[in-house]
Amino acid sequence: MKQPNRNPFDVQVSNWTELEETTMTPNGKVERFAASELATLRNELMQSGIDMWQAAEVLSAFLAGRGYGVIPEQARDAVLRIENAGCTPECMQTELEQLALVM
C-alpha cells in the first residue's frame, strides 16, 4: 500500500504535545503558549516564500495579539535562532519569552 505524502516537518509533531499548557512561565512575566498555538505559529513561519522580515512580522503579530510588545530587530534575530534550532516547540517558547515585552 502506498504511503501518503508526508510533510517533512511532521517529524517533530510528537514534541508539540509534550508542552505543558500552563498559563505563565516560571519567571511569571510571559505566558506559556499552548502547543496548538505554537504549532499554528510554526506553520505560518514555515510557509514557502516567506522571508525573514515577513517571518519577524508574523512573530510580532502573534505576540501583539496577546498583549505583548516587540522590538522589530529582535524579532528578526529570533526568527534566525528559531530557524537554526529546527523550530522545536521548546525553542519557540524560549524565543517568544525573550522577545515579548510586557506592556
N, C-alpha and C positions, 0 to 999 in steps of 0.2 A: 504494500500500500504506500502510495506516495505521501511523503511528509509535506505539510503545508509550508509555504514560505514563512520563515521566521524573521522577525526584526532583529538585527544584530545587537540591539540594545536590550533585548529581553533577557540577556544572560544574568543580569543582576536584579531581576524582578523580585526574587525571594528576599533580598535585603530590604526592600521597600516596606515589607510588612513587619519587619523586626523593630522598627522605631516605635518607641512608646508615644502615645498620643496625649501626653501631659500638656498642661497649658503654659507653663513657664520653664525656662532653662534654669539650671542650678544657681546661676548668678542673679536670677529674678528680674533681669532687665528686658529680655526678649522672649516672646513666646516660643514654645517648641511646636513647630509646624507639623500638622498631621501628615502621615505618609502619603495620603491621597493628594494633598496639596503639593507636596514636593514632587510627586510623580507627574502631576499636571504641569508644574513649572518646568520640570526636566524635559517633558515632551515639547513644550514651547521652545525651549532653548535648543533642542536638537533638530528643529525644522531645517530642512535644507534651504540654502540660500540666505540664511540669516547671518549677518556679520557681527563682529564683536560689539560695535556701537549699538546695534539693534538688540543684541542679547542683553547688554547693560540696561537698555530701556525696559526690557521685559522684567529684569530683576527689580529695577526701580519701581515699576508699576505694581509688581507683586507686593513689595513692602509698603508702598504708599497706600495701596488698597487696604492695608491692615493697620494704618495709622503711623507708620514709621517714615522718617526722612532718610534720604540717601545722598551721598556726595557722588556725583557722576563719575569722577575719575576713579574713585574707589570701587564703584560698580564694575567698571571695565577691568580693573585688576582682579576683582573677584571672579569674573567670567573666565579669565585666563586660568586662574587657580582651579576652578571647578572643572574646566576642560582638561587640564593636565592631570587631575586626580581621578579621571574616569567618571566623573559625575555620580559618585556614590551618594546615597542619602545622607550619610554622616558628614561627608564633605560639604554638601549643600547646606545642611543645618548649621555647621560651623561657620561657613562663609556668610550666611544670612545673619547670624548672631553678630559677627564682627562688622557687618556692613550697616545694619539697622541703627538708625539714630532715634532714640526715644524722643517724641515730641511733647 
